[in-house]
Amino acid sequence: MRIGWEFNGGWYAWHAKGQTKTFAEYWRQIVTTMRAAPGTENLKFCWNPTLGDQDFPADEAWPGDAFVDYVGVDVYDET
């Protein structure tokens, strides 16, 4: 699942600029809650920052290795 994608950009309501610790906690809470539900043992979570126009370095909002299965980045050719 790709929740809160491109959080280090400023164009989505869930952007994390100025609240990176809160975003990381939000991520941990979602993953913990979803993993606790019966039948969800195969869910995988993709932490997905943007590499384009960034409001802050994505690693400031890292939720921790135990809460991320994949890291994917969004990159757009805007030339």
C-alpha angles and dihedrals in degrees: 000000000000107000124176093006121192089014092158092063122077103232103085128068089238095058112142103213109138092006105063095138090051091049091051090050091047088053093049091049094051093047093046093048095046094046090052093059116098114258096022099104091114097053114120125193125218117203102210123189125168123247093199124071102001127189091197140350108287095224089071087074098044108144095200136271094272091062101046125069098174137015115213127173130207115225124175129192101228098168 
